[in-house]
Structure formats: C-alpha cells, structure tokens
Amino acid sequence: MKKHILVLTYSQTGQTDDIAGQIIKPFLDSDNFEIHYEKLKPKVPYPFPWSGLEFFDAFPETVQEVPMELQADTIPEHVKWDLILVGYQPWFLSVCRPVNSFLQSEKAKQIFNGTPVVTFLGCRNMFVNAQEKMKRRLHGLNARLVGQIALVDKSANLVSLVTILAWMLKGVREGFLGIFPRSGVSEQETMGAEKFGRIIRNRLELGNYEGMQDELLAEGAMEIKPSLLIMESRGAKNFRFWARFVSAKGGSGNPARFGRLRLFMVILPSAIVILTPITTILKWIVSMVKRKHLLAEAEYYKSIRFRGYDL
Ligand SMILES: Cc1cc2nc3c(=O)[nH]c(=O)nc-3n(C[C@H](O)[C@H](O)[C@H](O)COP(=O)(O)O)c2cc1C
C-alpha cells in the first residue's frame, strides 16, 4: 500500500523549500510514496525584500501567535497521512506566522491528529524558542512529533546579523564588501539534507520511529550553542514584553504603533550587538558554574520531548 506524505511549507526566498526538496528526494524514486506538497500562502502576501517598518510590524502578532488569513489550501480531503513534514522558519524567535496560522486552523485539527510529524527549519541561528512553540502546537493537535531538523547560518552571530538584514531588507543574499559571506544556510548544508530524508524514509518503511531523532542528530540535524541559548532565552522574555507594548497601540499596519515600533527597531539590533560579547563572556562563566544544567537543557531542546513551556 502506498504511503501518503504531506509536505507543508512556507518560504519567502525559497530557502525552506530548497531544504524540503532535498529531504523528499529519497521518496521520489519509488512508487511506494504519494507526496502532496502544499506551499502555504497568506491572503495578503508579505513583501520581499521588506522595508524596515514592514519587517518589524510583523513582530507583535508573530510573537503573540495571532493567526492570519491564508489562501485556500489544496490539501486533498479524506487522506490519512502516514507522515507530515512541516517546513518553517523562526520569525522573532517564534514560528513564522503563516505556518503558525495553519496550525491553528480546523484543517490542521483533522490532519495532524495522531499523525507522525517531522519538522525542519532553516534560519539565521536562533530557533530553539520557535521550535518549542512548534512542539506545543503539535502537542495541542495531538500530533506525534517523531523528528526535528534545524539548519542554520554557520557564520559568527554578528556577521550573520549583518548579512540577514542585507538579505531581508535589501534582497542581497550573496556576499559583499569582501568580508561578508553569503547569507543563510550554506548550499552544502542544504544539499546534505537528503541524508535526513533517507533516514526518515527508512523509518517510515519500517513503521518505527523509535530513536529516529538520535539518528538524525548523529547526522548533524541540529546543534545548540549555549551562548545563543542564553541570548535567546533573554530575547524571548523581552519579546513578550515588546509585543504587548507595541500592540497596545493598535493592530498590524496601524500607524499609531509606528513610534513604539521604531523604538524597538533601534533597540533590538543594538541589544544583539551589545549582548553578543557579554553573553560570550557570560557563557564562559555560566558554563563553568552551570555546565551540567546547560548541557541538559541543550539535550532537551534537541530532543522531541515536550515539557510544556517556552524558554
Ligand atoms: C520577519 C522575520 C523574522 C526572522 N526572525 C528570525 C529569528 O528570530 N531567528 C533566526 O534565526 N532567523 C530569523 N529570520 C530568518 C528566517 O528564519 C529565514 O532564515 C529567512 O526568512 C529565509 O527563509 P525562507 O526563504 O525559507 O523564508 C527571520 C526572518 C524574517 C523574515
């Protein structure tokens, strides 16, 4: 009997879809699999490249997980999916709004219930909080999370901060000035995602996902840096405050909130620049004092376990 696989993605520049293309490669050379590839689309598309204000205007509702209207999907009705692959990006340490909106839909309730799910993402370098939010959504849908993959930009934190802004706000992904590299997940890492697909295919055929996450991790499905974990945990708490502070002045696109948004636009990059060296030193101290705790935390975040709260 054919296995039915649903691939669900949202991708602005195509990075997530490139990763998806590699993961599903091992399924394509066999008639045993039927794949439906669904690219989610917001009813009102996000701009690309973004203006600074548009980019930050997406912040409060993304963090607060407010669902947005999506275009009608083309997912066939009455199919019992054997596996769902969800490709998304972290936006402001949360699940990007189009994917998060779909996960809150009635359709999601039908298709995820009891279904094995593998999530994958491509991002700059901070994904742990978004991944926990994703776990929480899947848990609420009674889905069975069996694997998760996170590919990141391997450049230093401040370097990737500059290059992601050039990419998102100017549309420049390639390297520039001779010192800044190409932004995003490297081509090599993207192409390498096929190996994860082989593991997933094998497990789907066996009908046994026990220990699959460890197998994916052994192949480099995810790395968690304690320094970024410290930074992300601070960021996630501050983001909740800022999202409330900005949205108190009005909803998405409301000029009444632009003053507060502009303040956030200055504070956020400054905080990253200031906090990067501080957290590097802090990491050094914390990792000596709380080494065991930090390692245990990183192990938990890499796992498919769900303990029920965010960072
Ligand atoms: C609004 C917005 C917020 C983002 N926030 C984060 C973030 O918190 N952490 C991160 O590592 N990357 C962040 N990114 C980068 C994305 O995760 C992703 O790498 C990029 O959008 C390209 O993916 P795509 O082409 O598949 O859409 C953000 C991108 C956007 C557009």
The ligand as an SDF file (V2000), in Angstrom:
LIG
                    3D

 31 33  0  0  0  0  0  0  0  0999 V2000
   10.2850   38.5750    9.9750 C   0  0  0  0  0  0  0  0  0  0  0  0
   11.4860   37.6720   10.1150 C   0  0  0  0  0  0  0  0  0  0  0  0
   11.9820   37.3730   11.3690 C   0  0  0  0  0  0  0  0  0  0  0  0
   13.0800   36.4880   11.4930 C   0  0  0  0  0  0  0  0  0  0  0  0
   13.4890   36.1290   12.7630 N   0  0  0  0  0  0  0  0  0  0  0  0
   14.4660   35.1930   12.8890 C   0  0  0  0  0  0  0  0  0  0  0  0
   14.8120   34.6860   14.1750 C   0  0  0  0  0  0  0  0  0  0  0  0
   14.2260   35.0280   15.2100 O   0  0  0  0  0  0  0  0  0  0  0  0
   15.8270   33.7800   14.2490 N   0  0  0  0  0  0  0  0  0  0  0  0
   16.5020   33.3550   13.1580 C   0  0  0  0  0  0  0  0  0  0  0  0
   17.4190   32.5600   13.3080 O   0  0  0  0  0  0  0  0  0  0  0  0
   16.1600   33.7680   11.9110 N   0  0  0  0  0  0  0  0  0  0  0  0
   15.1530   34.6720   11.7540 C   0  0  0  0  0  0  0  0  0  0  0  0
   14.7720   35.0810   10.4980 N   0  0  0  0  0  0  0  0  0  0  0  0
   15.3740   34.4390    9.3110 C   0  0  0  0  0  0  0  0  0  0  0  0
   14.4850   33.2910    8.8320 C   0  0  0  0  0  0  0  0  0  0  0  0
   14.4570   32.2980    9.8330 O   0  0  0  0  0  0  0  0  0  0  0  0
   14.8770   32.6320    7.4810 C   0  0  0  0  0  0  0  0  0  0  0  0
   16.1920   32.2530    7.5270 O   0  0  0  0  0  0  0  0  0  0  0  0
   14.6580   33.5160    6.3170 C   0  0  0  0  0  0  0  0  0  0  0  0
   13.4140   34.1590    6.4370 O   0  0  0  0  0  0  0  0  0  0  0  0
   14.7210   32.7490    4.9740 C   0  0  0  0  0  0  0  0  0  0  0  0
   13.7990   31.6760    4.9190 O   0  0  0  0  0  0  0  0  0  0  0  0
   12.7510   31.4290    3.7320 P   0  0  0  0  0  0  0  0  0  0  0  0
   13.3560   31.8920    2.4800 O   0  0  0  0  0  0  0  0  0  0  0  0
   12.5110   29.9670    3.6890 O   0  0  0  0  0  0  0  0  0  0  0  0
   11.5150   32.2260    4.0460 O   0  0  0  0  0  0  0  0  0  0  0  0
   13.7080   35.9600   10.3390 C   0  0  0  0  0  0  0  0  0  0  0  0
   13.2030   36.3000    9.0630 C   0  0  0  0  0  0  0  0  0  0  0  0
   12.1020   37.1190    8.9490 C   0  0  0  0  0  0  0  0  0  0  0  0
   11.5610   37.4310    7.5760 C   0  0  0  0  0  0  0  0  0  0  0  0
  1  2  1  0
  2  3  1  0
  2 30  2  0
  3  4  2  0
  4  5  1  0
  4 28  1  0
  5  6  2  0
  6  7  1  0
  6 13  1  0
  7  8  2  0
  7  9  1  0
  9 10  1  0
 10 11  2  0
 10 12  1  0
 12 13  2  0
 13 14  1  0
 14 15  1  0
 14 28  1  0
 15 16  1  0
 16 17  1  0
 16 18  1  0
 18 19  1  0
 18 20  1  0
 20 21  1  0
 20 22  1  0
 22 23  1  0
 23 24  1  0
 24 25  2  0
 24 26  1  0
 24 27  1  0
 28 29  2  0
 29 30  1  0
 30 31  1  0
M  END
$$$$
